[in-house]
Amino acid sequence: MKVCVICMKWGDAYGPEYVNLLYRAVQDNLSLEHDFICISDDFTGLEPGIKQQPFAFPQLDRPLWAHGKWPKLQMFDRRIVGQYDAALFLDLDLLITGNLDPLFQITLDKGGLYLMPKFRGFVWRMIPAGVWDLVPWLMNKVTRGNSSVVAFFPSEQFHLFDAFDGDIHLPKYENDQDYISAQAYKRRCFPKNWCTGLIHLVPYWPFGLIYKPYRKLPRRPKIVIFNGRPNPHELVNDDIGSWGARRRRAYGGIRWVRDYLAKYGHPT
Protein backbone atom coordinates (compact mmCIF):
# COMPACT_ATOMS: atom_id res chain seq x y z
CA MET A 1 0.00 0.00 0.00
CA LYS A 2 1.34 3.40 -1.00
CA VAL A 3 -0.02 6.55 0.64
CA CYS A 4 0.81 10.23 0.61
CA VAL A 5 0.16 13.43 2.55
CA ILE A 6 -0.36 16.54 0.43
CA CYS A 7 -0.16 20.23 1.24
CA MET A 8 -0.24 23.30 -0.96
CA LYS A 9 1.52 26.68 -0.90
CA TRP A 10 1.10 29.45 -3.42
CA GLY A 11 1.64 33.18 -3.23
CA ASP A 12 2.99 34.75 -0.05
CA ALA A 13 0.26 33.96 2.49
CA TYR A 14 2.44 31.26 4.09
CA GLY A 15 6.18 30.82 3.91
CA PRO A 16 8.21 27.60 3.69
CA GLU A 17 8.35 27.54 7.50
CA TYR A 18 4.71 26.46 7.60
CA VAL A 19 5.33 23.61 5.15
CA ASN A 20 8.31 22.41 7.17
CA LEU A 21 6.31 22.68 10.40
CA LEU A 22 3.55 20.51 8.97
CA TYR A 23 6.06 18.06 7.51
CA ARG A 24 7.76 17.49 10.89
CA ALA A 25 4.45 17.13 12.70
CA VAL A 26 3.20 14.56 10.17
CA GLN A 27 6.35 12.48 10.55
CA ASP A 28 5.77 12.42 14.31
CA ASN A 29 2.06 11.55 14.14
CA LEU A 30 1.69 9.14 11.22
CA SER A 31 3.06 5.60 11.51
CA LEU A 32 2.22 4.58 7.93
CA GLU A 33 5.06 4.77 5.46
CA HIS A 34 4.21 7.70 3.22
CA ASP A 35 5.41 10.42 0.88
CA PHE A 36 4.95 14.05 1.89
CA ILE A 37 4.13 16.22 -1.14
CA CYS A 38 4.03 19.99 -1.44
CA ILE A 39 2.32 21.52 -4.47
CA SER A 40 3.80 25.00 -4.86
CA ASP A 41 4.94 27.80 -7.14
CA ASP A 42 8.07 28.32 -4.99
CA PHE A 43 10.03 25.53 -3.32
CA THR A 44 12.67 27.75 -1.72
CA GLY A 45 13.45 26.75 1.85
CA LEU A 46 11.64 23.39 1.93
CA GLU A 47 13.25 20.47 3.73
CA PRO A 48 14.90 17.81 1.52
CA GLY A 49 12.43 15.06 2.49
CA ILE A 50 9.50 16.94 0.96
CA LYS A 51 8.55 15.87 -2.57
CA GLN A 52 7.95 18.83 -4.88
CA GLN A 53 5.10 19.11 -7.37
CA PRO A 54 4.81 22.25 -9.53
CA PHE A 55 1.70 24.36 -9.09
CA ALA A 56 -0.40 24.29 -12.28
CA PHE A 57 -4.06 25.26 -12.44
CA PRO A 58 -4.83 26.49 -15.96
CA GLN A 59 -8.59 25.97 -15.58
CA LEU A 60 -8.97 29.46 -14.09
CA ASP A 61 -7.33 32.84 -14.62
CA ARG A 62 -5.10 33.72 -11.69
CA PRO A 63 -7.35 36.54 -10.33
CA LEU A 64 -9.98 33.87 -9.67
CA TRP A 65 -7.66 31.44 -7.87
CA ALA A 66 -7.93 32.89 -4.38
CA HIS A 67 -11.71 33.15 -4.28
CA GLY A 68 -12.97 29.77 -3.20
CA LYS A 69 -9.47 28.22 -3.01
CA TRP A 70 -10.10 26.44 -6.30
CA PRO A 71 -6.44 25.49 -6.88
CA LYS A 72 -6.85 22.93 -4.09
CA LEU A 73 -8.40 20.71 -6.74
CA GLN A 74 -4.86 19.86 -7.78
CA MET A 75 -4.90 17.32 -4.95
CA PHE A 76 -6.97 15.18 -7.36
CA ASP A 77 -4.62 15.57 -10.34
CA ARG A 78 -3.68 12.07 -11.52
CA ARG A 79 -0.20 13.32 -12.43
CA ILE A 80 0.38 14.04 -8.73
CA VAL A 81 -1.54 11.29 -6.90
CA GLY A 82 -2.11 8.66 -9.57
CA GLN A 83 0.50 6.31 -8.13
CA TYR A 84 -0.98 6.28 -4.60
CA ASP A 85 -3.60 4.00 -3.04
CA ALA A 86 -4.74 6.66 -0.54
CA ALA A 87 -4.05 10.33 0.06
CA LEU A 88 -4.55 12.87 2.84
CA PHE A 89 -4.65 16.60 2.11
CA LEU A 90 -3.89 19.04 4.93
CA ASP A 91 -4.07 22.83 4.94
CA LEU A 92 -1.03 24.70 6.22
CA ASP A 93 -2.98 26.60 8.89
CA LEU A 94 -3.58 23.65 11.21
CA LEU A 95 -1.86 21.87 14.08
CA ILE A 96 -1.77 18.09 14.50
CA THR A 97 -2.82 17.10 18.01
CA GLY A 98 -3.29 13.33 17.64
CA ASN A 99 -2.48 10.22 15.64
CA LEU A 100 -3.29 10.55 11.93
CA ASP A 101 -3.47 6.82 11.21
CA PRO A 102 -7.27 6.63 11.72
CA LEU A 103 -7.85 9.24 9.00
CA PHE A 104 -6.25 6.86 6.53
CA GLN A 105 -7.77 3.74 8.06
CA ILE A 106 -11.39 4.88 7.83
CA THR A 107 -10.82 5.73 4.17
CA LEU A 108 -9.10 2.44 3.42
CA ASP A 109 -11.90 0.53 5.18
CA LYS A 110 -14.85 2.25 3.47
CA GLY A 111 -13.51 3.95 0.35
CA GLY A 112 -14.80 7.19 -1.06
CA LEU A 113 -13.75 10.62 0.18
CA TYR A 114 -13.77 12.03 3.71
CA LEU A 115 -13.77 15.69 4.71
CA MET A 116 -13.86 17.58 7.97
CA PRO A 117 -17.59 18.10 8.72
CA LYS A 118 -19.04 21.59 8.38
CA PHE A 119 -22.46 21.87 9.99
CA ARG A 120 -25.10 24.01 8.30
CA GLY A 121 -26.80 25.41 11.41
CA PHE A 122 -26.40 26.17 15.10
CA VAL A 123 -28.71 23.35 16.22
CA TRP A 124 -26.68 20.71 14.38
CA ARG A 125 -23.42 22.09 15.81
CA MET A 126 -24.71 21.75 19.37
CA ILE A 127 -25.36 18.00 19.08
CA PRO A 128 -22.56 16.11 20.93
CA ALA A 129 -20.01 14.19 18.88
CA GLY A 130 -21.01 10.92 20.56
CA VAL A 131 -24.51 11.22 19.12
CA TRP A 132 -23.20 11.78 15.61
CA ASP A 133 -20.96 8.72 16.01
CA LEU A 134 -24.14 6.64 16.32
CA VAL A 135 -25.74 8.09 13.18
CA PRO A 136 -22.92 9.01 10.78
CA TRP A 137 -25.31 8.65 7.80
CA LEU A 138 -27.39 11.52 9.21
CA MET A 139 -24.33 13.68 9.80
CA ASN A 140 -23.34 13.19 6.17
CA LYS A 141 -26.77 14.44 5.08
CA VAL A 142 -26.86 17.61 7.21
CA THR A 143 -23.24 18.70 6.72
CA ARG A 144 -21.10 20.05 3.97
CA GLY A 145 -17.42 19.24 3.90
CA ASN A 146 -14.55 21.47 4.97
CA SER A 147 -11.59 20.94 2.64
CA SER A 148 -8.98 21.80 5.28
CA VAL A 149 -8.67 18.03 5.81
CA VAL A 150 -9.47 15.57 3.00
CA ALA A 151 -8.74 11.84 2.79
CA PHE A 152 -9.52 9.89 -0.38
CA PHE A 153 -8.78 7.11 -2.83
CA PRO A 154 -7.16 8.99 -5.73
CA SER A 155 -8.36 6.51 -8.36
CA GLU A 156 -11.98 7.29 -7.41
CA GLN A 157 -11.68 11.08 -7.53
CA PHE A 158 -9.68 12.08 -10.63
CA HIS A 159 -12.86 13.57 -12.13
CA LEU A 160 -12.83 16.37 -9.52
CA PHE A 161 -9.80 17.82 -11.30
CA ASP A 162 -10.33 16.56 -14.84
CA ALA A 163 -13.96 17.69 -15.17
CA PHE A 164 -13.67 21.05 -13.43
CA ASP A 165 -14.77 23.93 -15.66
CA GLY A 166 -14.74 27.44 -14.23
CA ASP A 167 -17.49 28.69 -16.56
CA ILE A 168 -19.80 25.93 -15.34
CA HIS A 169 -18.84 25.43 -11.72
CA LEU A 170 -18.02 28.92 -10.39
CA PRO A 171 -21.62 30.15 -10.79
CA LYS A 172 -22.92 26.96 -9.18
CA TYR A 173 -20.56 26.50 -6.23
CA GLU A 174 -19.32 29.13 -3.82
CA ASN A 175 -15.95 27.48 -3.20
CA ASP A 176 -13.86 24.37 -3.68
CA GLN A 177 -15.27 22.55 -0.66
CA ASP A 178 -18.87 22.95 -1.84
CA TYR A 179 -17.83 21.60 -5.24
CA ILE A 180 -15.99 18.66 -3.68
CA SER A 181 -18.89 17.92 -1.32
CA ALA A 182 -21.32 17.79 -4.23
CA GLN A 183 -19.22 16.06 -6.87
CA ALA A 184 -17.01 13.60 -4.97
CA TYR A 185 -17.64 9.89 -5.26
CA LYS A 186 -19.03 8.55 -1.94
CA ARG A 187 -18.52 11.79 -0.04
CA ARG A 188 -18.54 11.34 3.74
CA CYS A 189 -17.33 13.28 6.77
CA PHE A 190 -14.90 12.29 9.48
CA PRO A 191 -16.34 11.80 12.98
CA LYS A 192 -17.12 15.19 14.48
CA ASN A 193 -14.49 15.07 17.22
CA TRP A 194 -11.56 14.22 14.93
CA CYS A 195 -11.07 17.74 13.56
CA THR A 196 -12.09 21.04 15.08
CA GLY A 197 -11.51 24.73 14.59
CA LEU A 198 -9.60 26.62 17.26
CA ILE A 199 -12.55 28.98 17.62
CA HIS A 200 -14.79 26.03 18.56
CA LEU A 201 -12.60 25.43 21.63
CA VAL A 202 -13.67 28.86 22.89
CA PRO A 203 -17.03 28.85 24.77
CA TYR A 204 -19.75 31.30 23.84
CA TRP A 205 -19.97 34.54 25.80
CA PRO A 206 -20.37 34.89 28.79
CA PHE A 207 -19.19 31.34 29.61
CA GLY A 208 -15.84 32.06 28.00
CA LEU A 209 -15.13 34.57 30.76
CA ILE A 210 -14.87 31.67 33.22
CA TYR A 211 -14.16 28.52 31.18
CA LYS A 212 -11.07 28.50 28.96
CA PRO A 213 -10.74 24.97 27.50
CA TYR A 214 -8.67 26.29 24.58
CA ARG A 215 -5.76 26.74 26.99
CA LYS A 216 -5.37 22.96 27.38
CA LEU A 217 -4.20 20.58 24.67
CA PRO A 218 -7.45 19.08 23.33
CA ARG A 219 -7.74 15.37 24.02
CA ARG A 220 -10.13 14.22 21.31
CA PRO A 221 -9.34 16.17 18.13
CA LYS A 222 -6.52 14.87 15.99
CA ILE A 223 -6.32 18.20 14.13
CA VAL A 224 -7.04 21.79 15.17
CA ILE A 225 -7.76 24.21 12.32
CA PHE A 226 -6.68 27.87 12.38
CA ASN A 227 -9.02 29.51 9.87
CA GLY A 228 -7.96 33.13 9.50
CA ARG A 229 -6.63 35.04 12.49
CA PRO A 230 -4.99 34.29 14.77
CA ASN A 231 -2.20 32.30 13.17
CA PRO A 232 -0.40 29.83 15.45
CA HIS A 233 2.73 31.98 15.86
CA GLU A 234 0.58 34.84 17.16
CA LEU A 235 -0.40 32.76 20.20
CA VAL A 236 3.05 32.15 21.70
CA ASN A 237 2.52 34.84 24.38
CA ASP A 238 -0.09 37.25 25.70
CA ASP A 239 0.91 40.11 23.40
CA ILE A 240 -1.97 39.23 21.08
CA GLY A 241 -4.49 40.41 23.68
CA SER A 242 -8.14 39.64 22.89
CA TRP A 243 -8.95 37.46 19.89
CA GLY A 244 -11.72 35.30 18.45
CA ALA A 245 -15.19 35.87 17.06
CA ARG A 246 -17.91 38.26 18.20
CA ARG A 247 -19.62 35.70 20.45
CA ARG A 248 -16.51 33.63 21.19
CA ARG A 249 -13.85 35.85 22.74
CA ALA A 250 -10.55 34.58 24.11
CA TYR A 251 -7.51 36.30 25.54
CA GLY A 252 -3.76 35.83 25.39
CA GLY A 253 -1.41 33.11 24.26
CA ILE A 254 -1.79 29.33 24.50
CA ARG A 255 0.96 27.26 26.07
CA TRP A 256 0.29 24.07 24.12
CA VAL A 257 0.53 26.03 20.85
CA ARG A 258 3.83 27.54 22.00
CA ASP A 259 5.13 24.06 22.92
CA TYR A 260 4.03 22.67 19.53
CA LEU A 261 5.88 25.40 17.64
CA ALA A 262 8.96 24.93 19.80
CA LYS A 263 8.93 21.19 19.02
CA TYR A 264 8.31 21.30 15.27
CA GLY A 265 9.61 24.70 14.24
CA HIS A 266 8.48 28.27 14.70
CA PRO A 267 7.00 29.95 11.59
CA THR A 268 7.39 33.71 11.50
C-alpha positions in Angstrom: 0.0 0.0 0.0 1.3 3.4 -1.0 0.0 6.5 0.6 0.8 10.2 0.6 0.2 13.4 2.5 -0.4 16.5 0.4 -0.2 20.2 1.2 -0.2 23.3 -1.0 1.5 26.7 -0.9 1.1 29.5 -3.4 1.6 33.2 -3.2 3.0 34.8 -0.1 0.3 34.0 2.5 2.4 31.3 4.1 6.2 30.8 3.9 8.2 27.6 3.7 8.3 27.5 7.5 4.7 26.5 7.6 5.3 23.6 5.2 8.3 22.4 7.2 6.3 22.7 10.4 3.6 20.5 9.0 6.1 18.1 7.5 7.8 17.5 10.9 4.5 17.1 12.7 3.2 14.6 10.2 6.3 12.5 10.6 5.8 12.4 14.3 2.1 11.5 14.1 1.7 9.1 11.2 3.1 5.6 11.5 2.2 4.6 7.9 5.1 4.8 5.5 4.2 7.7 3.2 5.4 10.4 0.9 4.9 14.0 1.9 4.1 16.2 -1.1 4.0 20.0 -1.4 2.3 21.5 -4.5 3.8 25.0 -4.9 4.9 27.8 -7.1 8.1 28.3 -5.0 10.0 25.5 -3.3 12.7 27.7 -1.7 13.5 26.7 1.9 11.6 23.4 1.9 13.2 20.5 3.7 14.9 17.8 1.5 12.4 15.1 2.5 9.5 16.9 1.0 8.5 15.9 -2.6 8.0 18.8 -4.9 5.1 19.1 -7.4 4.8 22.2 -9.5 1.7 24.4 -9.1 -0.4 24.3 -12.3 -4.1 25.3 -12.4 -4.8 26.5 -16.0 -8.6 26.0 -15.6 -9.0 29.5 -14.1 -7.3 32.8 -14.6 -5.1 33.7 -11.7 -7.3 36.5 -10.3 -10.0 33.9 -9.7 -7.7 31.4 -7.9 -7.9 32.9 -4.4 -11.7 33.1 -4.3 -13.0 29.8 -3.2 -9.5 28.2 -3.0 -10.1 26.4 -6.3 -6.4 25.5 -6.9 -6.8 22.9 -4.1 -8.4 20.7 -6.7 -4.9 19.9 -7.8 -4.9 17.3 -4.9 -7.0 15.2 -7.4 -4.6 15.6 -10.3 -3.7 12.1 -11.5 -0.2 13.3 -12.4 0.4 14.0 -8.7 -1.5 11.3 -6.9 -2.1 8.7 -9.6 0.5 6.3 -8.1 -1.0 6.3 -4.6 -3.6 4.0 -3.0 -4.7 6.7 -0.5 -4.0 10.3 0.1 -4.5 12.9 2.8 -4.7 16.6 2.1 -3.9 19.0 4.9 -4.1 22.8 4.9 -1.0 24.7 6.2 -3.0 26.6 8.9 -3.6 23.6 11.2 -1.9 21.9 14.1 -1.8 18.1 14.5 -2.8 17.1 18.0 -3.3 13.3 17.6 -2.5 10.2 15.6 -3.3 10.5 11.9 -3.5 6.8 11.2 -7.3 6.6 11.7 -7.9 9.2 9.0 -6.3 6.9 6.5 -7.8 3.7 8.1 -11.4 4.9 7.8 -10.8 5.7 4.2 -9.1 2.4 3.4 -11.9 0.5 5.2 -14.8 2.3 3.5 -13.5 4.0 0.3 -14.8 7.2 -1.1 -13.7 10.6 0.2 -13.8 12.0 3.7 -13.8 15.7 4.7 -13.9 17.6 8.0 -17.6 18.1 8.7 -19.0 21.6 8.4 -22.5 21.9 10.0 -25.1 24.0 8.3 -26.8 25.4 11.4 -26.4 26.2 15.1 -28.7 23.3 16.2 -26.7 20.7 14.4 -23.4 22.1 15.8 -24.7 21.7 19.4 -25.4 18.0 19.1 -22.6 16.1 20.9 -20.0 14.2 18.9 -21.0 10.9 20.6 -24.5 11.2 19.1 -23.2 11.8 15.6 -21.0 8.7 16.0 -24.1 6.6 16.3 -25.7 8.1 13.2 -22.9 9.0 10.8 -25.3 8.7 7.8 -27.4 11.5 9.2 -24.3 13.7 9.8 -23.3 13.2 6.2 -26.8 14.4 5.1 -26.9 17.6 7.2 -23.2 18.7 6.7 -21.1 20.0 4.0 -17.4 19.2 3.9 -14.5 21.5 5.0 -11.6 20.9 2.6 -9.0 21.8 5.3 -8.7 18.0 5.8 -9.5 15.6 3.0 -8.7 11.8 2.8 -9.5 9.9 -0.4 -8.8 7.1 -2.8 -7.2 9.0 -5.7 -8.4 6.5 -8.4 -12.0 7.3 -7.4 -11.7 11.1 -7.5 -9.7 12.1 -10.6 -12.9 13.6 -12.1 -12.8 16.4 -9.5 -9.8 17.8 -11.3 -10.3 16.6 -14.8 -14.0 17.7 -15.2 -13.7 21.0 -13.4 -14.8 23.9 -15.7 -14.7 27.4 -14.2 -17.5 28.7 -16.6 -19.8 25.9 -15.3 -18.8 25.4 -11.7 -18.0 28.9 -10.4 -21.6 30.2 -10.8 -22.9 27.0 -9.2 -20.6 26.5 -6.2 -19.3 29.1 -3.8 -16.0 27.5 -3.2 -13.9 24.4 -3.7 -15.3 22.5 -0.7 -18.9 22.9 -1.8 -17.8 21.6 -5.2 -16.0 18.7 -3.7 -18.9 17.9 -1.3 -21.3 17.8 -4.2 -19.2 16.1 -6.9 -17.0 13.6 -5.0 -17.6 9.9 -5.3 -19.0 8.5 -1.9 -18.5 11.8 0.0 -18.5 11.3 3.7 -17.3 13.3 6.8 -14.9 12.3 9.5 -16.3 11.8 13.0 -17.1 15.2 14.5 -14.5 15.1 17.2 -11.6 14.2 14.9 -11.1 17.7 13.6 -12.1 21.0 15.1 -11.5 24.7 14.6 -9.6 26.6 17.3 -12.5 29.0 17.6 -14.8 26.0 18.6 -12.6 25.4 21.6 -13.7 28.9 22.9 -17.0 28.9 24.8 -19.8 31.3 23.8 -20.0 34.5 25.8 -20.4 34.9 28.8 -19.2 31.3 29.6 -15.8 32.1 28.0 -15.1 34.6 30.8 -14.9 31.7 33.2 -14.2 28.5 31.2 -11.1 28.5 29.0 -10.7 25.0 27.5 -8.7 26.3 24.6 -5.8 26.7 27.0 -5.4 23.0 27.4 -4.2 20.6 24.7 -7.5 19.1 23.3 -7.7 15.4 24.0 -10.1 14.2 21.3 -9.3 16.2 18.1 -6.5 14.9 16.0 -6.3 18.2 14.1 -7.0 21.8 15.2 -7.8 24.2 12.3 -6.7 27.9 12.4 -9.0 29.5 9.9 -8.0 33.1 9.5 -6.6 35.0 12.5 -5.0 34.3 14.8 -2.2 32.3 13.2 -0.4 29.8 15.4 2.7 32.0 15.9 0.6 34.8 17.2 -0.4 32.8 20.2 3.0 32.1 21.7 2.5 34.8 24.4 -0.1 37.3 25.7 0.9 40.1 23.4 -2.0 39.2 21.1 -4.5 40.4 23.7 -8.1 39.6 22.9 -8.9 37.5 19.9 -11.7 35.3 18.5 -15.2 35.9 17.1 -17.9 38.3 18.2 -19.6 35.7 20.4 -16.5 33.6 21.2 -13.9 35.9 22.7 -10.5 34.6 24.1 -7.5 36.3 25.5 -3.8 35.8 25.4 -1.4 33.1 24.3 -1.8 29.3 24.5 1.0 27.3 26.1 0.3 24.1 24.1 0.5 26.0 20.8 3.8 27.5 22.0 5.1 24.1 22.9 4.0 22.7 19.5 5.9 25.4 17.6 9.0 24.9 19.8 8.9 21.2 19.0 8.3 21.3 15.3 9.6 24.7 14.2 8.5 28.3 14.7 7.0 29.9 11.6 7.4 33.7 11.5 
